[in-house]
Amino acid sequence: MATIERIECGARMSEAVTYNGLIWLAGQVGTPDTSVTEQTTAILANIDRLLAAAGSDKTRILSAQIWLADIADFAEMNAVWDAWVPAGHCPARATGEAKLAAPGYKVEIIITAAQG
């Protein structure tokens, strides 16, 4: 039986969970009330950190769900994403507009990846 590992487990949620070679990250957000570029940059750095803690990296991402508070920010977020994602390793991805947990959040990214 495969072991479930919870990374940065708090009272409400874990930042990441691994099971049977897969990694699920909680929705990652940046610092509220900063720009879309700054929030996306911080989120992607945190994704790198959490994937490393789970024994993986961004070349192993299987899918990404990206939520924007305002879909008009799509191009600004994509400029940061496109510079970050490795060529030839683009995951399946969906992007939509949603009301996020607090008004200052502009971007939230949810990742599923394979362990290394």
Phi, psi and omega per residue, in radians:
M1 nan 2.295 -3.136
A2 -1.238 2.586 -3.134
T3 -1.567 2.430 3.008
I4 -1.592 2.198 3.087
E5 -2.008 2.304 3.114
R6 -1.943 2.170 -3.088
I7 -1.827 2.252 -3.096
E8 0.924 0.986 -3.124
C9 -1.374 2.141 3.100
G10 -1.924 -2.950 -3.127
A11 -1.183 -0.534 -3.062
R12 -1.838 -0.626 -3.012
M13 -2.779 2.870 2.995
S14 -1.816 2.578 3.080
E15 -1.254 -0.488 3.100
A16 -2.676 2.624 3.063
V17 -2.358 2.339 3.067
T18 -2.015 2.541 3.095
Y19 -2.826 2.249 3.000
N20 0.925 0.710 3.077
G21 1.484 0.030 3.124
L22 -1.979 2.682 3.116
I23 -2.220 2.258 3.026
W24 -1.998 2.170 3.062
L25 -1.712 2.494 2.982
A26 -1.140 2.815 3.068
G27 -1.024 2.233 -3.102
Q28 -1.807 2.357 3.119
V29 -2.243 2.811 3.109
G30 -1.721 -2.808 3.130
T31 -1.346 2.191 -3.134
P32 -1.014 2.642 3.057
D33 1.141 0.348 2.954
T34 -1.838 3.020 -3.066
S35 -1.203 2.871 3.059
V36 -1.033 -0.729 3.114
T37 -1.057 -0.834 -3.137
E38 -1.131 -0.746 3.138
Q39 -1.141 -0.777 -3.132
T40 -1.111 -0.740 3.107
T41 -1.036 -0.796 3.128
A42 -1.137 -0.728 3.135
I43 -1.067 -0.830 -3.099
L44 -1.145 -0.613 3.054
A45 -1.129 -0.691 3.118
N46 -1.193 -0.659 3.074
I47 -1.072 -0.787 3.084
D48 -0.974 -0.796 -3.108
R49 -1.108 -0.812 -3.115
L50 -1.190 -0.688 3.091
L51 -1.103 -0.710 3.091
A52 -1.075 -0.731 3.124
A53 -1.108 -0.458 3.139
A54 -1.660 0.078 3.103
G55 1.442 0.636 -3.099
S56 -2.571 -2.998 3.060
D57 -2.736 3.118 -3.018
K58 -1.169 -0.269 3.062
T59 -1.280 -0.186 -3.085
R60 -1.858 0.149 3.126
I61 -1.207 2.271 3.130
L62 -1.633 -0.750 -3.134
S63 -2.595 2.685 3.096
A64 -2.377 2.347 2.976
Q65 -1.967 2.176 -3.119
I66 -2.072 2.227 3.108
W67 -1.999 2.254 3.087
L68 -1.997 2.392 3.077
A69 -1.142 -0.502 3.117
D70 -2.435 2.003 -3.089
I71 -1.071 -0.283 3.065
A72 -1.114 -0.290 3.122
D73 -1.527 0.123 -3.071
F74 -0.959 -0.872 -3.091
A75 -1.134 -0.711 -3.140
E76 -1.119 -0.764 3.098
M77 -1.125 -0.769 -3.118
N78 -1.090 -0.558 3.115
A79 -1.059 -0.700 3.117
V80 -1.295 -0.806 3.133
W81 -0.987 -0.862 -3.064
D82 -1.085 -0.577 3.092
A83 -1.303 -0.379 -3.064
W84 -1.616 -0.736 -3.023
V85 -1.268 2.292 -3.111
P86 -1.223 2.376 3.094
A87 -0.957 2.369 3.139
G88 1.431 -0.001 -3.117
H89 -2.225 0.484 -3.140
C90 -1.199 2.271 3.119
P91 -1.411 2.936 2.889
A92 -1.102 2.464 -3.014
R93 -2.587 2.527 3.008
A94 -2.287 2.477 3.100
T95 -2.285 2.344 3.118
G96 -2.542 3.032 3.099
E97 -1.794 2.374 -3.141
A98 -2.687 2.668 2.993
K99 -1.317 2.094 -3.083
L100 -1.546 3.078 -2.959
A101 -1.066 -0.512 3.126
A102 -2.508 2.632 -3.047
P103 -1.015 -0.516 -3.114
G104 -1.345 -0.230 3.110
Y105 -1.404 2.305 -3.132
K106 -1.973 -0.382 -3.065
V107 -2.464 2.432 2.966
E108 -2.406 2.351 -3.115
I109 -2.216 2.317 3.125
I110 -2.054 2.273 -3.035
I111 -2.153 2.473 2.890
T112 -2.116 2.319 -3.080
A113 -2.464 2.908 3.033
A114 -1.695 2.523 3.046
Q115 -1.238 2.740 -3.029
G116 -1.284 nan nan
